[in-house]
Amino acid sequence: MTDKEETAVIKVTVPKRLHEKLRKISQQTGVPMSTLLVMAAVKEYNLVDETEDK
């Protein structure tokens, strides 16, 4: 499990149409909506946590 000191909680508000699309993808893939949002942000902005290469 990830250490609480190394994680953060982010709450977002999205338009209902986007929520419906995310929910559909989430149900089809089994990937939680929050994970989908993080995956999209990492891909879009090329976010890589360099500290995990320990």
C-alpha distances in whole Angstrom, upper triangle without the diagonal:
4,6,9,12,11,11,14,15,18,21,24,27,28,32,32,33,30,28,30,29,26,26,28,26,23,24,26,23,20,18,17,20,17,16,20,21,18,19,23,22,21,24,26,26,24,21,20,17,19,17,14,17,17
4,6,9,7,7,11,13,16,19,22,25,27,30,31,32,29,27,29,29,25,25,28,26,23,25,27,23,21,18,17,19,16,15,19,19,16,18,21,20,18,22,24,23,22,19,17,14,16,14,12,15,15
4,5,5,7,10,13,16,19,22,26,28,32,33,34,31,29,32,31,28,28,31,29,26,28,30,27,24,22,20,22,19,18,21,21,18,20,23,22,20,24,26,25,24,20,18,15,17,14,13,16,15
4,5,5,8,10,14,17,20,24,26,30,31,32,29,27,30,30,27,27,30,28,25,28,30,27,25,22,20,21,17,17,21,20,18,20,23,21,21,24,26,24,24,20,19,16,19,16,15,19,18
4,6,8,11,14,18,21,25,27,31,32,34,31,29,32,32,29,29,32,30,28,30,32,30,27,24,22,23,19,19,23,21,19,21,24,22,21,24,26,24,23,20,18,15,17,14,14,18,17
4,7,11,13,17,20,24,26,29,31,32,29,27,31,30,26,27,30,28,25,28,30,27,25,22,20,21,17,17,20,19,16,18,21,18,17,21,22,20,20,16,15,12,13,11,11,15,14
4,7,10,13,16,20,22,26,27,29,25,24,27,27,23,24,27,25,22,25,27,24,22,19,17,17,14,14,17,16,13,16,18,16,15,19,21,19,19,15,15,12,15,13,13,17,17
4,6,10,13,17,19,23,24,26,23,22,25,25,21,22,26,24,22,25,27,24,23,19,17,16,13,13,16,14,12,16,17,15,15,19,20,19,19,16,16,14,17,16,16,20,20
4,7,10,14,16,20,21,23,20,19,22,22,19,20,23,22,19,22,25,23,21,18,15,14,10,12,15,13,12,15,17,15,16,19,20,19,20,17,18,17,20,19,19,23,24
4,7,10,13,17,18,20,17,16,19,20,17,18,21,20,18,21,24,22,21,17,14,13,9,11,13,11,10,14,15,13,15,18,18,17,19,16,18,17,21,20,20,24,25
4,7,10,14,15,18,15,13,17,18,15,16,20,19,17,20,23,22,20,17,14,12,9,12,14,11,12,15,16,14,17,19,19,19,21,19,21,21,24,24,24,27,29
4,6,10,12,14,12,11,14,15,13,14,18,18,16,19,22,21,20,17,14,11,9,13,13,10,11,15,14,13,16,18,17,18,20,19,21,22,25,26,25,29,31
4,7,9,12,10,9,13,14,13,14,17,18,17,19,22,22,21,19,16,12,12,15,15,12,14,17,16,15,19,20,19,20,23,22,24,25,29,29,29,32,34
4,6,8,6,6,10,11,10,12,15,15,15,18,20,20,20,18,15,12,12,15,13,11,14,16,14,14,18,19,18,19,22,21,24,26,29,30,30,33,35
4,5,5,6,9,10,11,12,14,16,16,18,20,21,21,20,17,14,15,18,16,14,17,19,17,17,21,21,20,22,25,24,27,29,32,34,33,36,39
4,5,5,6,9,10,10,12,14,15,16,18,20,20,19,17,13,15,18,16,15,18,20,18,19,23,23,22,24,27,27,29,31,34,36,35,38,40
4,5,5,6,9,10,11,13,14,15,17,19,19,18,17,14,16,18,16,15,19,19,17,19,22,22,21,23,26,26,29,31,34,36,35,38,40
4,5,5,6,8,10,11,12,14,15,16,17,16,14,11,13,15,12,11,15,16,13,15,18,18,17,20,22,22,25,27,31,32,31,34,37
4,5,5,6,9,10,10,12,14,15,15,14,12,9,11,13,11,11,14,16,14,16,19,19,19,21,23,23,26,27,31,32,31,33,36
4,5,5,6,9,10,11,12,14,15,14,13,10,13,15,13,13,17,18,16,19,21,21,21,24,26,26,28,30,33,35,33,36,38
4,5,5,6,9,10,11,12,14,13,13,10,13,14,11,12,15,15,14,16,19,18,18,21,23,24,26,28,31,33,31,34,37
4,5,5,6,9,10,10,11,10,9,6,9,10,8,9,12,12,11,14,16,16,16,19,21,21,23,25,28,29,28,30,33
4,5,5,6,9,10,10,10,8,6,10,12,10,11,14,15,15,17,19,19,20,23,24,24,26,27,30,31,30,32,35
4,5,5,6,9,10,10,11,9,13,14,11,13,17,16,16,19,21,20,21,24,25,25,27,29,32,33,31,34,36
4,5,5,6,8,8,9,8,12,11,9,11,14,13,13,16,18,17,18,21,22,22,24,26,29,30,28,30,33
4,5,5,5,5,6,6,9,9,8,10,13,12,13,16,17,17,19,22,22,22,23,24,28,29,26,29,31
4,6,5,7,8,9,13,12,11,14,17,16,17,20,21,21,22,25,26,25,27,28,31,32,29,32,34
4,6,8,10,11,15,14,12,15,18,16,17,20,21,20,22,25,25,26,26,28,31,32,30,32,34
4,5,9,10,13,11,10,14,15,13,15,18,18,18,20,23,23,23,23,25,28,29,26,28,30
4,6,9,12,10,10,14,15,14,16,19,19,19,21,24,24,23,23,24,28,28,25,27,30
4,6,8,7,7,10,11,10,12,15,15,16,18,20,20,19,20,21,24,25,22,24,27
4,5,5,6,9,10,11,13,15,15,17,18,20,21,19,20,21,24,25,22,25,27
4,5,5,6,9,10,11,13,14,15,16,18,19,18,20,21,24,25,23,26,28
4,5,5,6,9,10,11,12,14,15,17,18,16,17,18,22,22,21,24,26
4,5,5,6,9,10,10,12,14,15,16,14,15,16,19,20,18,21,23
4,5,5,6,9,10,11,12,14,15,14,16,17,21,22,20,23,25
4,5,5,6,9,10,10,12,14,13,15,16,20,21,20,23,26
4,5,5,6,9,10,11,11,10,12,13,16,18,16,19,22
4,6,5,6,9,10,10,10,11,13,16,18,16,19,22
4,6,5,6,8,10,10,12,15,18,20,19,21,24
4,5,5,6,8,7,10,13,16,18,18,20,23
4,6,6,5,5,7,10,13,15,15,16,20
4,6,5,7,9,12,15,18,17,18,22
4,6,8,11,14,17,20,20,21,24
4,5,9,12,14,17,18,19,22
4,6,10,12,15,15,16,20
4,7,9,12,12,14,17
4,6,9,9,10,13
4,5,6,8,11
4,5,6,9
4,5,6
4,5
4
